[in-house]
């Protein structure tokens, strides 16, 4: 069975949508493919590197490094009511976001972009 070409299908779209730094991650893992990946977190992804990586490793996963253009509010409570309450609090303080990644339920990450960027 062929692996889903996740990186090939989505990395360039993420760049086009304003997320200027993407980090290739080994498929099915949380480990970045390359050592020293943090050096690329505060500068735009090199488009030539991106094109080559898409050809070589189309099935990699993608990480969005937090810090400059991306902020993640990680809610890791195992209690569903507490997770919901924390999300509500974040929405009240930071505004709502449509970018919510659900991990192992009820864990979730709320993704934001800093204002003025």
Buried (B, 14 or more C-beta within 10 A) or exposed (E): EEEEEBBBEBBBEBBEEEBEBBBBBBBEEEEBBBEEBEEBBEEBBEEEEBEEBBEEBBBBBBBBBBEBBBBBBEBEBEEEEEBBEBBEEBEEEEEEBEEEEEEEEBBBBBBBBEEEE
